[in-house]
Amino acid sequence: MATTIPATEIPDNKSLKTALKLEVLDVEGKKVSFGSIVEGQKTIVVFIRTLFHSPLMYVEALAEVPAPALQTAGAKLVVIGCGEWNPIQSYGETTGFPASQIYADPTRALYRALGMNIEKLEGTPKGEQRKSYLTKSMFVNAVQSVWRGPLKNPSLIGKQGNISQLGGDFVFGPDLEVKDLLKVAGVEVVAS
């Protein structure tokens, strides 16, 4: 029987109030309160593992979200990594995601406040056998990640964040209704 990483609960009001007061670092290393990032409009916040390797392709896909689609939805898209702020500019250039919308949480205090307390390196759940093959695309992705991250910017090695820190996705905003969240998740709700 396969096991999965247990889902954490949606943060309660106390946790959210704490999170909104916490600070992250912007592309210039300046402290910015998380609350100021998400206040006033619908904000999709994607917390990633590191500001180098594995989430590169995911963030590249986020960079392709058309700005007009976000504007029509009255939303903005933000990425937060658990490393230092120094790699942000390079990470933005590498992924095509605007560096001005990438932040760093080197202490991981924001991750913890929002319930992202899971750290996991192993890729195979306990009780399952690890598949011992490497496809060509997996190999190419791994090589590209190393080339575009640590090898391209060796001075940033060690500043990318803890690779075992799992991330998460949140939508914050005023007047956000449950039906809107379900729609984002692809769940259609028929009025009764």
Secondary structure, DSSP 8 states (H G I E B T S, - for coil): ------------HHHHHHHHH-EEE-TTS-EEEHHHHHTTSEEEEEEES-SSSTTHHHHHHHHTS-HHHHHHHTEEEEEEESS-STTHHHHHHHH-S-GGGEEE-TT-HHHHHTT---B---SS-TTS-------HHHHHHHHHHHIIIIIT-GGGTT-S--TTB--EEEEE-TT--HHHHHHHTT------
